[in-house]
């Protein structure tokens, strides 16, 4: 059994997508990031960066007791290796998948996250910041569109962890100031992933965990989310 410390955000969706696709049994441990659950001492023992998702695998390969992981990319890689699924085993295929997984972790996620912050949440709309991140989002969409011009999925012919990592960040494309019609290969891939049973099941968990999923973030939640400093990790 896997305990998943989760809240329905793009990084949280990545892991539910894998777990649903693989059919692994898991229990969701809600981490309400708008109320500060990510700063609780018990959670920090598992996720010292005070970010979800995180997992505790109570039956890791090789035994030796429960194993905990934080960082969504590391979790996807771990689960792929645990199950032998959604990650090629040959040298070149594995390299393709990992470089696009890390591209998402180092580029697509952080840049689109800044887009969301400055365009949706910042108390003061700073035109330079909004334009900077909307443009960078557009550039990254273009990178992904070119990548998908001659293949079905991000790492090749088969669906895998690089797709699971990237898809949730494209879901709010309208809020990011983007138009999928300008990226036809990306749009085709996006619609294909959206129709997968695992994707639908993963996203169905969101309102179960957070009844306010999809609603505007409250001012109190914004203070918790965007007022963090080192003191938050010393509880």
Secondary structure, 3 states (H helix, E strand, C coil): CEEEEECCCHHHHHHHHHHHHHCCCEEEEECCCCCCHHHCHHHHHHCCCCCCCEEEECCCCCCCCCEEEECHHHHHHHHHHHHCCCCCCCHHHHHHHHHHHHHHHHHHHHHHHHHHHHHHHCCCCCHHHHHHHHHHHHHHHHHHHHHHHHCCECCECCCCHHHHHHHHHHHCCCCCCCCHHHCHHHHHHHHHHHCCHHHHHHHHHHHHHCCCCCCCCCHHHHHHHHCCCHHHHCC
